[in-house]
Amino acid sequence: MKLWYRQRQRYYLAVVALFVFYAVVSLIVTDISGSDFHRFMILNVFLALLPLFFADAALVFSASGRRGWAVVFGLLWLFFFPNVPYLISDLYKVIHYKTLPDLFGDVGRTTVLLWVRLTQVGFGILFGTIVGFTSLGHLIQRLKQRFGAVRAYSALLVVCLLSGFAVYLGRFLRLNSWDMVQPWSIVSKLARHYDGRTLPYIALMTGYTLLTYLLVCGLGRTAAPPLPDTTLTTSEE
């Protein structure tokens, strides 16, 4: 367990340091571009990182036998995890980018600014997605060890479906994770805004969540091992 704590501590430090760096760069991009969207990306990425800490807390309390706290942090993870697949929906802002103001009086430098803005958004989505889905992978692995593969993957499908639904609530109904404490308000808004986009969008984001899990947690685990060292020394020849 001590080795696990040391490894996680190094991982946390790396995540926090990378987030601070991303936040600073995002504020600079916000100032240069004049678009608050880049500043809002800081919050979106931060919310996508929180599930990692909630998942690890749930695993630690579960391993120590304190199931009550494990359930609390497990529920917090479930409430905040949809912020991870939600990140991909921020691309709609990128699609609607139009000609940028000629901030520098030079077309070439303005074009560079456009790519800086795209990179800032893309890196944030990639960063939050990898870290957030890593937390899902840890929980599914724990469920497999304790309850078997069938129940673990059944839970995975439920999480993917709930996440797809939650992303719809966030993007179209503009609800947040903390709005889950008012379920009747959610039902009311859903009834008023239900239309032909609802089910297709939920299905799309459910599939995206599942495929991203397979990409981050599946292919990552089955990657080819490193090639053996076949270097021949001159003395052996």
N, C-alpha and C positions, 0 to 999 in steps of 0.2 A: 504493500500500500504506500510506503514511503517513496518508493521509486515512481509510482504512479503520480503522487503529489508533485514530485520534482519535475516530472515530464510535463504535467499540466501547467505548472507554474511558468515554465519556459514558454509554453504555447500561449498562455494568457498574456505574458509580457510582449510576445511578438504581435499578437492580435491588437493589444492596446496601443503599442507603438505605431503599428501600421495605421490604425484608425486615427490617431492624433495627427500623423503625417497627412492622411487623406483629408481630414477636417481643415488643416491649415491651407493645403492646396486648394480645397474647395472654396474657402473664403477669398483667396486670391483671385480665383476664376470668377467668383461672384462679383468682386469689385471691378475687375477688368471688363467683364461682359455686360454688367448691369442687369443680370437676370437672377432673381431670387431663387429660381429653380435649383441652381447648384448649391445654394445654402440649404434648401430643404432636403437635398440628397444626403446631407450629413445626418439628419434625423432619421431618414429612412434606413440608412445603413446601420446606424446605432441600434434601431429597433430590430434589425435582422441579426445583430450579433448577440442580443440578450438571450435567445434560446440556448446558446452554448452554455452559459453560466447556469441557467435554470436546469438544464439537462444534467450537468455534472453534479449540481447540488442534489437533485433527485436520486442520482445513482449512489452518491456517497451516503445519504441518509438511508437508502434502501439497504445498502451493504452493511450498515451499522445497526440495522434492525429498527430504526425509527421510522416506521411506515407512515405515520401521520404527516411528518414533514416531507417525506418522499412524495406523498400524494399532493401536498400543497405546491411543491415546486414542479411536480409533473403537470398540474393544472395550469400553473403559470407558463410553463413551456408550451402547452397546447394553445393557450390564449395568444401568445406572442409569435409562435412559429409561422403563422400565415403571413407575417411581415416579410418572411424570406422569399417565397414565390411571388409576393406582391411586387418585389423589386423589378421584375421583368416588365411589369405594366408601365414603369416609368419611361420605357422606350417610346411611348406615344408622344412624349414631349420632344424627343429627338426627331421623330418623323415630321413634326410640325415646325422644326427650325426653318426660318426664312433667311433672306439675305441679312447678314449682320451689319450693324452700323459701321461706317468707315471710321473706326476709332483712331486709327493711326494715319489716315490719309494715304494708305498704301494697300493695294488689293492683295498683294502677296502676304503681307503680315496679317491682314484680316482673315485670309484663308487659313493661316496657321492657327489663329485664335479659334476658328470653327473646329479644327481637329483637336485642339486642347479641350474644348467643351465636350466634344464627343468622347474623348478618352476619359475625362473626369467622370462622366456618367457611366460609361462602360466598365471602368475599373471598379466603381462603387457597386454596380450590380454583380460583377464577378466576385468581388471580395465578400460581400454579404451572403451570396449564394453558397459559396464553398464552405464558409464557416457555419452558416445556419444549417445546411444539409448534413454537415458533419455531426451536429448534435442529434439529428434524426437517426443517422447511422448508429451512433452510440446506443441510443435507446432501443432500437430494433435488435441490435446485437444482444443487449441485456435481456430483452423479452424472449429471444430465441433460446438463450441459456436457461432461462427459468421456466418458460411455458411451452417451448417447442416452436418449430418453424411455422406450423400452420397458424397458430394463434398470433405469432409475431407478424406474419405477413398479412393476416387479416386486419390487425391493428394498423399496419402501414396503409392499407387501402382506405380504412376509415379516416386516417389522418389526411390522406391525399384528397378525399372527398370533402372533408370539413375545410381544408385549406382552399380548395377551389371555390367553395361557397363563400368563405371569408374574404377572399380576394375580390369576388364580385361585390360583396357588401362594402368593401373599402374603396374600390375604384368607381363604382356607379352610384352607390348610396352615400358615399363619403363618410362611412362609419369607421371607428377605430377599435383597437383591442379592448380598451376600457369601456366601450359601449356594450360589451357583452353582459355587463351587470344589469342591463335594462332590456331583457329579452322581449317584453311586450312592445317596446319602442321599435325594436328591429322588425318584429312581425308586422307592425303597422306600416313602416316605411316600405317593407318588401311588398306588401299587398298593394300599395299605391304605385310602385314603380315597376311591378312585374310586367315584362313584355317579351317579345320574341327573342331578345338577346340573352335573357336570363339563363335558360338551360344550356344553350350552346356555349356560353361563356364559362359557366361552371364546369361543364364537361371538358372544355379546352384547358382550363387551369388545373383541373384534377389530373388530366393526362400529362400536362407539363410538370406538375409536382412529382408524379411517379417516375417519369422519364429522367428528370433531373436527379432524383434519388439514385436511380440505376446508374446514371453517368458518374456522379460524384462518389457514391458509396459502393457501387457494384464494379464498374470497370477499374476504379482506383485500386480495389483489392485484388483484382485478377490481372493486373498489369504484368507484363513479361518480366521475369527475374533478370538481373544484370548478367551480361555475358561473362563466362569464366575468363580468367587472365591467361591468355595463351602466348604471352610474350616470351620469346626464347632469348636467353643470354648467350653471348658469344663464347663464354667459357664452356657451356654445355654443348655447343656445336663442335 
